């Protein structure tokens, strides 16, 4: 069985929503949903910010990602 490639998310707001959905799925033990969302996050055109590492205590003041926690690839 072949699978279609996942779409590459290039919109930062959509990527943020994907990350939030992934976090919610993982926290509520929705493992199948989390696996699909993880693949979509991994395929996106963004990476974790190298300056703040998306840490809650450092992210708001981060000039590299402007407080988003991620940067374009």
Secondary structure per residue as TSV (DSSP state, phi and psi in degrees):
chain	resnum	aa	ss	phi	psi
A	1	X	-	360.0	125.9
A	2	X	-	-97.6	150.4
A	3	X	-	-117.3	145.5
A	4	X	-	-68.9	143.4
A	5	X	-	-65.8	148.4
A	6	X	-	-70.5	144.1
A	7	X	-	-67.2	145.1
A	8	X	-	-91.6	109.5
A	9	X	-	-69.5	123.6
A	10	X	-	-117.0	-5.8
A	11	X	-	-91.9	123.8
A	12	X	H	-61.5	-35.3
A	13	X	H	-67.9	-38.8
A	14	X	H	-66.2	-39.2
A	15	X	H	-64.0	-42.8
A	16	X	H	-59.6	-42.8
A	17	X	H	-64.0	-39.8
A	18	X	H	-60.9	-44.8
A	19	X	H	-62.1	-41.8
A	20	X	H	-66.4	-40.8
A	21	X	H	-64.7	-39.2
A	22	X	H	-62.8	-45.9
A	23	X	H	-60.0	-42.8
A	24	X	H	-65.0	-43.8
A	25	X	H	-63.2	-42.7
A	26	X	H	-66.0	-40.8
A	27	X	H	-67.4	-26.2
A	28	X	T	-104.5	16.9
A	29	X	T	57.0	33.6
A	30	X	-	-90.6	77.4
A	31	X	H	-65.9	-39.1
A	32	X	H	-66.3	-44.7
A	33	X	H	-63.5	-41.7
A	34	X	H	-62.0	-37.8
A	35	X	H	-64.6	-41.9
A	36	X	H	-66.3	-45.8
A	37	X	H	-64.2	-38.3
A	38	X	H	-61.1	-42.9
A	39	X	H	-62.6	-38.3
A	40	X	H	-68.6	-40.7
A	41	X	H	-63.3	-44.3
A	42	X	H	-64.9	-29.9
A	43	X	H	-84.2	-9.9
A	44	X	S	-69.8	164.9
A	45	X	S	-88.5	32.1
A	46	X	E	-137.3	156.1
A	47	X	E	-134.7	160.0
A	48	X	E	-59.0	141.2
A	49	X	-	-61.7	127.6
A	50	X	T	-74.7	-17.9
A	51	X	T	-84.6	-46.6
A	52	X	T	-105.4	-9.4
A	53	X	T	54.0	26.7
A	54	X	T	57.2	29.0
A	55	X	-	-80.3	129.6
A	56	X	H	-55.4	-32.1
A	57	X	H	-80.8	-17.9
A	58	X	H	-108.9	-27.1
A	59	X	H	-57.7	-46.8
A	60	X	T	-58.8	-30.4
A	61	X	T	-98.3	4.7
A	62	X	-	-76.6	123.5
A	63	X	T	-81.3	-21.8
A	64	X	T	-69.5	-43.8
A	65	X	T	-109.5	0.6
A	66	X	T	57.7	34.9
A	67	X	T	82.2	7.8
A	68	X	S	-87.6	-27.0
A	69	X	S	90.8	-1.4
A	70	X	E	-147.3	159.8
A	71	X	E	-133.7	157.6
A	72	X	E	-64.1	148.6
A	73	X	-	-68.3	360.0
